[in-house]
Amino acid sequence: MSARWIFIALLLALPACQLDGETGGGPPAPGDESSGRPGDTGESGGADGVAGQPSEDDGFASGGNAGGEGHSETLELHFLYVHGVKGCTGDRRDAENSLDELRAVIDAELPAWFAAYQAEHPGVELRTSSAHANLYTAEPSGMQPSDSPDPLNMDDWEVGDPGCAAAVQGEPCTTAYEWRYRLAREIEAHFPDDARNIILVGHSTGARAAFEVAANVGAGGVGSYDWGVQERIAGVVSVQGMVDELGSSKYNIAGPLSFDATCKLSDPLLGLGDSCAQGNGWCEYAGRVSGFPAADWVAANKHALMLSSYASCSPSLFAGNTDGSLPFDAQASPGAVGVHATAAPGKTLRPAHGVNYGSFCHSAIVAPHIAGHEQAVRSASEHILRWLFVEAERVAEAGTITTEPIAFERSSPTFALGAECPAAHADGGVDVAGRCHHPGYFDGDDHAIDPAELSIDDGPACDASLRWTQRHHGNRHAATLWWKTYSLPTGGGVLDGLRFD
């Protein structure tokens, strides 16, 4: 099957799969510190009241004052849920309905988490609000091509369109600029001017735009354009986010053409508007612009939780581990918590970052009719709530080690990882993943290192020691090991670092 028809099949199969369960979990008991790091649940390889279901109107809800009489401090926390790309006109008009179930679960469970938090923080009053963004119907910038003036069609705005002077995606009159501009306006529209501590929760393209707005990304990269809302944003959660540029040569696209060309071919073949094809401007934004620098900036300077996934999803435009729409390693940047080995061209492996929150296809988190929807919502909500209240880790240090070839049942030297924790942070653990090298035609393929072959000693600070013992093959083999050490705020979760009113 040619690349053109694979991409068309992907689009036709995904009216709800745009690049775009049981209950459980709950807060730990006050003082419970037994959980350790938030574990990955998959295999390696505005505003509503917080009680009950969400309402339609924006507003505030209070968790109450657990401090009794006397002085209290108010801590506000706001959520804005950001959809992914939509191809159909009707879906664009209703884009705010994406992530409904995730929002409802988090809103419903916040009171219990707040109660546990307040038990340990007497005198703190917690107030929360949540809202959905719709970037297709949000306030437009007013800068659009003369041949595509309808603001609903912002995904069609490519470089070189008539009436525009843009030379790259990200300049005014392009899809990338418009996604960022409208997200900033939605933040202003849904929350009062003095609202701070905003958490952006984005799926797919919405995740990339969230990182970019938080990092003040313009056409010149991080910090090159002030969207006016950076100081109001506390953190970003991406759920299967389209974070990296999909046109990168490292991603193995099916067929002979580039991602950009393959994506754009879908438009003349399927038509525009109600055809449900993504626009040419979106193809450029998806294929030519990487959100990795923005995501890394947010992870280092604010708070970031990047939830990634892969599963057996068909059709897929890419080879290797994907969620059907995105490569596994395009969903989180190197600054994310979590590291895994994922398939790469040439029968080898490379690192993928982020927290693998389960085995889900791309739209399972937003589409109730897709298998695994309830489980995806449940897993994502649990990770988000623990990140907020218990464990908001950051990458303290990261690195790569390549060993000499090691004989069977022999060990590498012991490697020292990490160093002292940053100020006001404690040890948050360590992650290691890697590949065993199998060169030559008759020596098998590279494969992921078995965790049982790794000896890891987590040190008292943000440090650790690592040794690999080669126990699986009679020949000598080298290994490449990717590692990250983590720091944890002394209070644990995101809330402990937020500003009070």
Secondary structure, 3 states (H helix, E strand, C coil): CCHHHHHHHHHHCCCCCCCCCCCCCCCCCCCCCCCCCCCCCCCCCCCCCCCCCCCCCCCCEEEEECCCCCCCEEEEEEEEEECCCCCCHHHHHCHHHCCHHHHHHHHHHHHHHHHHHHHHCCCEEEEEEEEECCCCCCCCCCCCCCCCCCHHHHHHCCCCCCCCCCCCCCCCCCHHHHHHHHHHHHHHHHCCCCCCCEEEEEEEHHHHHHHHHHCCCECCECCCCCCCCHHHEEEEEEEEECCCCCCCCCCCECCCCCHHHHHHHHHHHHCCHHHCCCCHHHHHHHHHCCCHHHHHHHHHHCEEEEEECCCCCCCCCECCCECCCCEHHHCCCCCCCCEEEEEECCCEEEEEECEECCCCCCCCCCCCCCCCHHHHHHHHHHHHHHHHHCCCCEEEEEEEEECCCECCCEECCCEEEEECCCCCEEEEEEEEEEEECCCCCCCCCCEECCHHHEEEEECCCEEEEEEEEECCCCCCECEEEEEEEEEEECCCCHHHHCCCC
